[in-house]
Amino acid sequence: METQTILDRIDALPRVQLAHRNTPFEEMPRLRAAIAESMGADLGKVPQLFIKRDDATGFAFGGNKARHMEFMFAHLIERGIDTVVNINHYDSNNARLAAAASAKTGLKYHWVAYDMVDAPVAGNMLVAHLVGAEIHRVPDLETARDLAEHIRDEENANGRTASILSDNRFFDIAGMIGFLETGAELDSQIANFARSSATGGGSKDLPSPASGGGFRWGPQTPIHMWGLCGRSIAGIRLYARNTGKPWTATAVAQPHYTPENYEPMYLDRANRVAKLLNLDSTLEPGDIDTLTGYTIKYGVPTEAGIAAMHLVAQTEGIILDPNYTGKSMSALIAEFRAGNVDPETPVVFIHSGGLPQTFAAADEIWGWKRG
C-alpha cells in the first residue's frame, strides 16, 4: 500500500491542529558507545541506536499524546461535546494533554485523579491546573468512576453536553491513527538517513552513521522499533505492515499489561483502524513482542529507570521521564546486556514524552547514586 494513500485517508478525518509533527529523528552514537563499554564489548555488539523525539511535539510540554488528541478532540467537537470528564491516574500524561486540548478548543474539563492523593501537586497535575482543569482527587479507581459519572450527570443536568473520555470507543484508536501517520514520518526520516549514509554523511565530531556496524541502508533495511505498550508502537507497526517495511517492534509493559492481554487489545484496535481507513492489512498475532518485568508499580520510578535517565542525559543530552521512557530505556539496555537484541538490526527508540513528571520525581532522581 502506498504511503500517500494512507496519509490521504488520515487527512480525510476530522482533526484539530495541536502537535508539531515531523519530530526529530536522531542517532545516539555516544549512548551506544557507553553501553558497549559497560558490557566490556566492542561497538559492533550493540546495534546502531536512534531516537524518535516525540517529546518534541511542542504542545503543553509535548509527548506522543498530543498526536492522539488531535483526532480525539475533533471527534468530540463533531459530536457536540462541550465538557470532558477524564478518569486517570495522579501522574497521567493523557490527563495533562487532554486538559491542554480542552483549553485550546474551548471545552470544559474535569480530571478525576485517583490514587496518590497525598502526593504534592507537581508535574502533569500542575500543568493541568495551569491550563484550567477542574481537578478532583480521590483514593481509588472505583471512587473515581462513581464521581466521574456524577460530574457528567450534573453537567448534563445543567444544560451542557458532557462525556467521560474513556467511554468513547474512538478514544481507543485515536492514538493508533496518529502513530500510523508517525510511521510515515519515520519512513521518510530513515530514507533521508540512508541517503546521508550512502554519501558519507554524519558529523565530523561524532562517529559516522555506519560506524562499528557495517549496516547497508536501503528501503528494505530491517529496523527494530522499541517503545511502550499502547497505541503508539502499534500504530507504527501497523504502518509497516501496510507498506511492507521489515520493521519489528518490542513494547515494554507497565504492570497492567501482559502479553496475554496486550495482544488481543492491539489486534482489536488495529482491526478497527484498518476498517475505518480501508487499509490493506491489519496487525497479526506476534507482530509486537511484549516485554514484562521492568516496572514495579504504575507511577513509581525504578532504580534502573533512573539510571537509564542519567546515562542518556549524560551521553546525548536527551531527557527521559521516570514513569515511561526511563523504564523503557532501562529494558532496552538490560536486553542488550543479556544478548537478547540482534546487534545487526538498528534500533529506533520511541521517546513518548512525559517530561513534566521528571520534576515530580526530583527527589528520587537527585538521590540516585551510581552503583
C-alpha positions in Angstrom: 0.0 0.0 0.0 1.4 3.4 -0.9 2.3 5.8 2.0 0.5 8.7 0.3 -2.7 6.7 0.1 -2.6 6.1 3.9 -1.9 9.8 4.6 -4.7 10.9 2.3 -7.2 8.7 4.2 -5.9 10.0 7.6 -6.2 13.6 6.2 -9.9 12.9 5.5 -10.6 12.5 9.2 -11.7 15.5 11.4 -8.7 16.9 13.1 -7.7 19.7 15.5 -4.2 21.1 14.9 -2.2 20.7 18.2 1.1 18.9 17.7 4.3 19.9 16.0 4.7 17.0 13.6 7.8 15.7 11.9 9.5 15.4 15.3 13.3 14.9 15.2 14.9 11.6 14.3 18.4 11.4 15.8 21.3 8.9 16.1 22.7 8.2 19.6 26.3 7.2 19.0 27.6 8.2 22.4 24.9 6.2 24.2 25.7 3.2 22.0 29.4 3.5 22.9 28.7 3.9 26.6 26.5 0.7 26.6 29.2 -1.2 24.7 31.8 0.0 27.2 29.6 -1.1 30.1 29.4 -4.6 28.6 33.2 -4.8 28.0 32.3 -5.3 24.4 33.3 -3.8 21.1 30.9 -1.4 19.4 29.6 -4.0 16.9 28.0 -5.9 19.7 25.4 -3.1 20.3 23.0 -2.1 17.5 23.1 1.3 15.9 20.8 3.4 18.1 18.3 6.1 17.0 15.6 8.0 18.8 12.3 9.4 17.5 11.8 12.6 19.6 8.0 12.7 20.3 8.9 14.6 23.4 9.2 17.4 20.9 5.6 17.7 19.7 5.5 21.1 21.4 2.1 21.2 22.9 1.8 21.6 26.7 5.3 20.1 27.2 4.9 17.7 24.3 4.6 14.0 24.1 3.0 11.4 21.9 -0.5 12.0 23.2 -0.5 15.4 21.5 -1.0 13.4 18.3 -3.8 11.4 19.9 -5.7 14.5 21.0 -5.8 16.0 17.5 -8.2 13.2 16.4 -9.9 12.7 19.7 -11.0 16.3 20.3 -12.1 16.7 16.7 -14.3 13.6 17.2 -15.7 15.1 20.4 -16.4 18.5 18.9 -18.1 17.0 15.9 -20.5 15.2 18.2 -21.4 18.4 20.2 -19.4 17.5 23.3 -18.6 20.7 25.3 -17.5 19.1 28.6 -14.9 16.4 29.0 -14.6 14.2 32.2 -11.3 12.3 32.4 -10.7 9.4 34.8 -6.9 9.0 35.1 -4.0 8.3 37.5 -2.4 11.1 39.5 0.5 11.5 37.2 -1.2 10.9 33.9 0.3 12.3 30.7 -3.1 11.7 29.0 -4.8 13.9 31.6 -2.3 16.7 31.1 -2.7 16.7 27.3 -6.5 16.4 27.4 -6.6 19.4 29.8 -4.5 21.4 27.4 -6.5 20.3 24.4 -9.7 21.3 26.2 -8.2 24.8 26.8 -7.2 25.1 23.2 -10.6 24.1 21.9 -12.8 25.9 24.5 -14.1 22.8 26.2 -14.7 22.5 29.9 -12.5 19.9 31.5 -12.7 17.8 34.7 -9.9 15.5 35.7 -10.9 12.9 38.3 -7.4 11.9 39.5 -7.2 8.6 41.5 -4.5 7.2 43.8 -1.6 9.1 45.4 -4.0 11.7 46.9 -1.2 12.9 49.3 1.4 13.4 46.6 2.3 17.1 46.0 0.8 19.0 43.1 3.6 18.8 40.6 4.4 17.7 37.0 1.3 16.8 35.0 -1.1 17.9 37.6 0.4 21.3 37.9 0.3 21.8 34.1 -3.4 20.6 34.1 -4.2 23.1 36.8 -2.4 25.9 34.9 -4.5 25.3 31.7 -7.7 25.4 33.7 -8.6 21.9 34.6 -11.0 21.2 37.5 -9.2 18.6 39.4 -10.9 16.1 41.8 -8.5 13.8 43.8 -9.9 10.5 45.1 -8.2 7.5 46.6 -9.1 4.7 44.1 -10.4 3.9 40.7 -13.9 2.8 41.9 -14.4 6.0 43.7 -13.2 7.9 40.7 -15.7 6.2 38.4 -18.6 7.0 40.7 -17.5 10.6 40.9 -16.9 11.0 37.2 -20.4 9.7 36.4 -21.9 12.1 39.0 -20.0 15.0 37.4 -21.1 14.0 33.9 -24.7 13.7 35.0 -24.6 17.0 36.9 -23.1 18.9 33.9 -25.7 17.5 31.6 -28.5 18.4 34.0 -27.1 22.0 33.9 -27.5 22.2 30.1 -24.1 21.1 29.0 -23.1 18.1 26.9 -20.6 16.1 28.9 -18.8 12.8 28.1 -16.4 10.6 30.0 -13.4 10.4 27.8 -12.7 6.7 28.1 -16.3 5.8 27.5 -16.0 6.9 23.9 -14.8 4.0 21.7 -12.9 6.3 19.4 -10.6 7.0 22.4 -9.1 3.5 22.0 -8.0 4.1 18.4 -7.2 7.9 18.1 -3.6 7.3 19.2 -3.1 4.4 16.8 -4.3 6.7 13.9 -1.8 9.3 15.0 1.1 6.9 15.0 0.1 5.3 11.8 0.9 8.7 10.4 4.1 8.8 12.6 5.2 5.6 10.8 5.2 7.6 7.5 7.4 10.3 9.2 9.8 7.7 10.4 9.9 6.1 6.9 10.9 9.4 5.3 13.5 10.2 8.0 15.0 6.7 7.8 15.2 7.2 4.0 16.9 10.5 4.5 19.4 8.9 6.8 20.1 6.2 4.3 20.9 8.8 1.6 23.2 10.6 4.0 24.9 7.4 5.0 25.4 6.5 1.4 27.2 9.8 0.7 29.3 9.7 3.8 27.1 12.0 5.9 27.5 12.5 9.6 29.0 14.9 12.0 32.8 15.5 11.9 32.7 15.3 15.7 30.7 12.0 16.0 31.2 8.5 14.7 29.9 8.2 11.1 26.4 6.8 10.7 27.6 3.3 9.8 30.5 3.2 12.4 31.0 -0.1 14.1 28.0 -1.6 12.4 28.6 -2.1 8.7 24.8 -1.8 8.0 23.7 -1.5 4.5 20.9 1.1 4.5 18.1 0.9 2.0 14.2 0.8 1.7 14.2 -2.7 3.0 16.6 -2.4 5.9 15.2 -4.2 8.9 14.5 -1.8 11.8 13.7 -2.7 15.4 11.2 -0.3 16.9 11.3 0.0 20.7 8.7 1.6 22.8 5.9 1.1 25.4 2.8 -1.0 25.3 0.0 1.1 24.0 -1.4 2.7 20.8 1.7 4.4 19.6 4.1 1.4 18.9 1.1 -0.5 17.5 0.4 2.4 15.1 4.0 2.3 13.8 3.8 -1.5 13.4 0.5 -1.1 11.5 2.2 1.3 9.1 5.0 -1.2 8.5 2.5 -4.0 7.9 0.6 -2.0 5.3 3.7 -0.7 3.4 5.8 -3.8 3.5 8.6 -2.4 5.7 10.6 -5.1 7.5 10.2 -3.4 10.9 9.8 -5.4 14.1 8.5 -4.0 17.4 9.1 -4.5 21.1 6.7 -3.0 23.6 7.8 -2.7 27.3 4.8 -3.3 29.6 3.6 -1.4 32.6 2.3 -3.7 35.3 -1.3 -3.7 34.0 -0.1 -5.1 30.6 0.9 -8.7 29.9 1.5 -10.5 26.6 -1.8 -12.2 27.2 -3.9 -9.0 27.5 -1.9 -6.6 25.3 -2.0 -8.7 22.1 -5.8 -9.0 21.9 -6.1 -5.3 22.6 -3.7 -4.1 19.9 -5.3 -6.6 17.4 -8.8 -5.3 18.1 -7.7 -1.7 17.8 -5.7 -2.3 14.6 -8.7 -4.1 13.1 -10.9 -1.1 13.8 -8.4 1.4 12.4 -7.9 -0.8 9.3 -11.7 -0.9 8.8 -12.1 2.9 9.4 -9.3 3.8 6.9 -9.8 0.9 4.5 -6.2 -0.3 4.9 -4.9 -3.3 3.0 -3.7 -5.1 6.2 -4.2 -5.2 9.9 -1.9 -6.5 12.6 -1.5 -10.2 13.3 -0.6 -12.2 16.4 3.1 -11.9 17.2 3.5 -8.6 15.4 4.6 -6.9 18.7 6.8 -8.6 21.2 5.6 -7.6 24.7 8.3 -7.4 27.3 7.5 -7.6 31.0 9.5 -7.3 34.3 10.9 -3.8 34.0 8.3 -2.0 36.2 7.2 -2.2 39.8 4.1 -0.2 40.0 2.5 2.3 37.7 3.8 5.8 38.5 6.6 4.6 40.7 10.2 5.1 39.4 12.6 2.2 39.3 16.3 2.4 40.1 17.2 1.0 36.7 14.9 3.6 35.0 16.6 6.5 36.8 20.0 5.0 36.0 18.9 5.0 32.3 17.8 8.6 32.5 21.2 9.6 33.8 23.0 7.7 31.1 21.0 9.0 28.2 21.2 12.6 29.6 25.0 12.4 30.2 25.8 10.9 26.8 23.2 12.5 24.4 21.7 15.5 26.4 18.3 14.0 26.0 15.9 13.9 29.0 13.7 10.8 29.6 10.9 10.6 32.1 10.8 8.3 35.2 7.4 6.7 34.5 7.6 5.6 30.9 10.6 6.3 28.8 13.2 5.8 31.5 11.8 2.4 32.2 11.6 1.5 28.5 15.2 2.5 28.0 16.3 0.5 31.1 14.7 -2.5 29.5 16.5 -1.9 26.2 19.9 -1.6 27.9 19.2 -4.7 30.0 18.2 -6.7 26.9 21.4 -5.5 25.1 23.5 -6.7 28.0 21.6 -10.1 28.1 22.3 -10.6 24.4 18.6 -10.6 23.5 18.7 -7.9 20.9 20.2 -8.5 17.4 23.2 -6.3 17.1 22.9 -6.3 13.3 19.4 -4.6 13.3 19.3 -0.9 14.0 17.0 0.1 16.9 14.7 3.1 16.9 13.7 4.1 20.5 10.3 5.9 20.6 10.5 8.8 23.0 6.9 9.3 24.0 7.4 12.3 26.2 6.2 12.6 29.8 8.7 15.2 30.8 6.7 17.1 33.5 6.9 14.0 35.7 10.7 14.2 35.7 10.3 17.2 38.1 7.7 15.4 40.2 10.3 12.7 40.8 13.1 15.2 41.6 14.0 13.6 45.0 14.4 10.1 43.6 16.4 11.4 40.6 18.6 13.7 42.8 19.3 11.0 45.3 20.2 8.3 42.8 23.8 7.0 43.3 25.7 5.1 40.7 26.2 1.6 41.8 
